[in-house]
Amino acid sequence: MLGVKSEKARLHVTAGFLILKNITNATTKDAIGKNLYHLKFCSIILAAIYLSGEILNSLLTNKEEAAPKLLAMLEQSLIPNDLNQTSTFLPIHNWAVAVRFSKVHTLPMPESLLKFYCKSDMWLHFVLCLELYQYPPEQVFQAN
């Protein structure tokens, strides 16, 4: 962790927290809804923790090649998987971490949430996300 700016390290830890929180929530709902075995549930959680921990460790030790992997995991974990979540603006609020992460690592801005809103015909959420995070018009037209 020596040589890593504290702001960047906090961003990585926040991204890891959101990934684990959302993976845990999604798997808990799957396990309860489908009556999966407890052992399988625990193994899914442990695998997710291990994978995100390895990637976080790589980033905290200045290995930038891990950034796109963590951004992909973060994007996937922030997409609403519950119809109750789609009626709120919480996913747009949490999306700030993914946008900030992409800017810090000079990666293309994440598009998964925009695509989700397009497919779900949630145009108010789509436009809010575009305006709030100042997506470049070229990227918006390519995403659709």
VENMOGI-V180560 format. One record per backbone hydrogen bond with DSSP energy under -1.0 kcal/mol. CO is the residue of the C=O (numbers start at 1). NH is the residue of the N-H. E is the energy in kcal/mol with one decimal. If there is no record, write none. Layout:
co:CO nh:NH e:E
co:CO nh:NH e:E
This chain:
co:1 nh:4 e:-1.7
co:5 nh:9 e:-2.3
co:6 nh:10 e:-2.6
co:7 nh:11 e:-2.0
co:8 nh:12 e:-2.2
co:9 nh:13 e:-2.3
co:10 nh:14 e:-2.6
co:11 nh:15 e:-2.5
co:12 nh:16 e:-2.4
co:13 nh:17 e:-2.5
co:14 nh:18 e:-2.5
co:15 nh:19 e:-2.3
co:16 nh:20 e:-2.5
co:17 nh:21 e:-2.8
co:18 nh:22 e:-2.5
co:19 nh:23 e:-2.6
co:20 nh:24 e:-2.4
co:21 nh:25 e:-2.2
co:22 nh:26 e:-2.3
co:23 nh:27 e:-2.6
co:24 nh:28 e:-2.3
co:25 nh:29 e:-2.1
co:26 nh:30 e:-2.1
co:27 nh:31 e:-2.8
co:28 nh:32 e:-2.5
co:29 nh:33 e:-2.6
co:30 nh:34 e:-2.2
co:31 nh:36 e:-1.1
co:37 nh:41 e:-1.9
co:38 nh:42 e:-2.5
co:39 nh:43 e:-2.2
co:40 nh:44 e:-2.0
co:41 nh:45 e:-2.0
co:42 nh:46 e:-2.7
co:43 nh:47 e:-2.3
co:44 nh:48 e:-2.1
co:45 nh:49 e:-2.5
co:46 nh:50 e:-2.6
co:47 nh:51 e:-2.6
co:48 nh:52 e:-2.4
co:49 nh:53 e:-2.2
co:50 nh:54 e:-2.4
co:51 nh:55 e:-2.1
co:52 nh:56 e:-2.6
co:53 nh:57 e:-2.5
co:54 nh:58 e:-2.0
co:55 nh:59 e:-2.1
co:56 nh:60 e:-2.7
co:57 nh:61 e:-1.1
co:58 nh:63 e:-2.5
co:59 nh:62 e:-1.7
co:63 nh:66 e:-1.6
co:64 nh:67 e:-1.7
co:66 nh:70 e:-2.1
co:67 nh:71 e:-2.6
co:68 nh:72 e:-2.2
co:69 nh:73 e:-2.2
co:70 nh:74 e:-2.7
co:71 nh:75 e:-2.8
co:72 nh:76 e:-2.3
co:73 nh:77 e:-2.1
co:74 nh:78 e:-1.5
co:82 nh:86 e:-1.1
co:85 nh:88 e:-1.2
co:89 nh:93 e:-1.9
co:90 nh:94 e:-2.8
co:91 nh:95 e:-1.5
co:93 nh:96 e:-1.2
co:94 nh:97 e:-1.5
co:95 nh:99 e:-2.3
co:96 nh:100 e:-2.7
co:97 nh:101 e:-2.5
co:98 nh:102 e:-2.2
co:99 nh:103 e:-2.1
co:100 nh:104 e:-2.6
co:101 nh:105 e:-1.9
co:102 nh:107 e:-3.1
co:103 nh:106 e:-1.0
co:111 nh:115 e:-2.5
co:112 nh:116 e:-2.4
co:113 nh:117 e:-2.5
co:114 nh:118 e:-2.2
co:115 nh:119 e:-2.6
co:116 nh:120 e:-1.9
co:117 nh:122 e:-2.6
co:118 nh:121 e:-1.3
co:122 nh:126 e:-2.0
co:123 nh:127 e:-2.7
co:124 nh:128 e:-2.5
co:125 nh:129 e:-2.4
co:126 nh:130 e:-2.2
co:127 nh:131 e:-2.7
co:128 nh:132 e:-3.0
co:129 nh:133 e:-1.9
co:130 nh:135 e:-1.6
co:136 nh:140 e:-1.7
co:137 nh:141 e:-2.3
co:138 nh:142 e:-1.7
co:139 nh:143 e:-2.0
co:140 nh:144 e:-1.1
